[in-house]
C-alpha cells in the first residue's frame, strides 16, 4: 500500500516538476520571443503569412542553423570553432574548382564533404594533440582556410555547376517544404538525439562542466573533442553545399562573418559560452527567431545592418534579463 | 639557446630579424631604413589596438568589439569634422577617445555588473556599434574632399623626420609601458588574469579591474578610429571590418596568453610588428596578395604552438621544485 502511495505521488510530482521547469526555462522565454516576433511580423506586412513567403524565410537561417547545431556541442564541451565560415568558403571554392574540371553532382558532394572533414580534422588535431586553446587555433585556421580559398580563386567566381546540383539549395521536397528546411529539421532531430540520448552527448556535458573530472571518470576527452571538430567541419561542408547550390556561384568571400552569427545563434539558444549547459531545442528556437527577425526586417525594407543591431540587443538583453530578474527577486524577498 | 627559447620577446625579435633578412635576399630595398620606417608607420594603428586588447586579455576577458568601436569613433570624428571644419584637431581626437572610452565602459559595465561572459558581451556590442554607424550616416561615406585639410594632414605630418602616426604609437607604447609596469592598475590586470580568486584576497576588485581594462581598450580604439579615418581619408560603415581578429592574432603572436595573466608590452608590439612585416613584405617579394591570409593564418598557428610549449615548460618547472622539497 505504501509502495503504491509513493508511486502515485511520485509520478504527478515529476510531471509537475517537468512542466514547471519548462515554464521557467530558457526555451519557454525563446518561445515567447518567437511568438511575439511572429505576431509583429504578421502585423507589419500582409505578405508575411503567405506560405511561399514563410518557406522563403527559412533560407535565412537553415544553413547557419545546421552549423549551429554542431557548434552548440563544441561550445558545450568548452571549446569554440571560429573557422566554420572559412570552411564553408573553402568547401565552396573547392567544389567550384572540381565542377570546372567536369565533376558531376555526386562527386562534387563527396569532394565537399571530404574538404569539410579534413578541415575539421586539422582543427581537432591542433586542439587535442597540441593542447592549444581552440579560440586561437580556429582564428588561425580561419585565416588559413579562407586564405587557401583566395589562392584557389583569387577575385574570380565559379558559376559552372551541373544542373542537378541546384537541387540542394533550390529543390522542394513536398509542396512548399524546401529540401534545405527538411535537412534542417532532420539535423535538429539527429543532434537532439545525439546530445540528449547518447553516451556521447553525456560526455560532451561532462567535459564542458569539468574536463579533469570527466577524464578521470573514463571519458575519452580528446577523442570526443576531435569528433566534435569533425562534426563542425562536416556540417560546414553540408551548409556550404546547400549555400553554393542555392546561389549557383562561388566567391572566396562567401559566408563572410558567419562565425559570429552562428555563435550568436548558439548563445541566444541558451548554451552557456563557458560550456556544460544548453539544449538543441534552444538552438533551434534561436535559429527560428533570427530567421524571422531577418525576414521581418526584410519585408519592412530595413537594411541588414540595422537588423544586426537588433540581434545584438536581443543577445545582450536576453542574457541580462534573467540575471537582473533573479537579483530583483532576491532584493524583494530579503 | 635555452634562454632564448624561454624568452618569448627575444624569440620574436629573432623571428622578425630572420623574416626581414629572408625578404632582403629577394628584395634588398626592403631593409632600407626609410622603408622599415614605412613598415612601422603602417603597423602603428595595429600596435595601438594590440596594446589595448592586451590589457583586456590579461584580465581573462576578450574584446571583439574593438574594430567596430574604432569604426564608430572614426566615423564620429569624421562627422564632427564635417560639421565644424574649423574645430582644432586635438578636440576631435579627444572627442573620439572619449566616445571610445564610453563604448568600452559599456562593455566593461556589462561584464562587471551583470557578469555576462565577455565574449558574449562584445559579440553583441560589436554588431550594435557597427550598426549604429549605419544609423548615424544612413550608409553614406565621408570622402576625402569633405574632410578639412588639417584633419587629413595630422597623421602624415613630419615631426623630427618621423610621421605623427608613428609618434602616436610610440607615445602609447611609452604610456602603456608605465601603466603596465609601474602602476597599481597595471599590476591588477596581471593579478586578475593570473588568479582571480587570489586577486580578491589581495584586495583587488576583479570586476572593476576588468571594467578599467575595457575602458582602456575603448579609449585606444577611439584614438585609432581618428587615426584610421584621417590616414585613409575615408569613413564608411565597413572600415576595419574583421580587424578584431588581426588584433587578437597580434596579441597571440606576441605571447599574450589567451587564458590571462601572461604577456608584456614589448610582446604585443613585436606581435603586431611581425604581422605588419608579413603584410608589407608579401607584395614586395611577389607573393600574391591572395596568399597573405593563408600565410598569416599559418603564422598564428605556429606562434600559438610555440607559446603553448613555453607556458607548459614553466608549469612543469614549478612542479619539479615543489616535488624536490
Interface residues (C-beta under 8 A of the other chain):
Chain A: X82 X126 X130 X131 X132 X133 X135 X136 X137 X139 X140 X141 X142 X143 X144 X145 X146 X147 X148 X150 X151 X154 X155 X252 X256 X257 X260 X263 X264 X267 X272 X273 X274 X303 X305 X306 X308 X309 X311 X312 X313 X315 X316 X319 X320 X323 X324
Chain B: X62 X64 X110 X114 X115 X116 X117 X119 X120 X121 X123 X124 X125 X126 X127 X128 X130 X131 X132 X134 X135 X139 X237 X241 X242 X245 X248 X249 X252 X258 X259 X288 X290 X291 X292 X293 X294 X295 X296 X297 X298 X300 X301 X304 X305 X308 X312
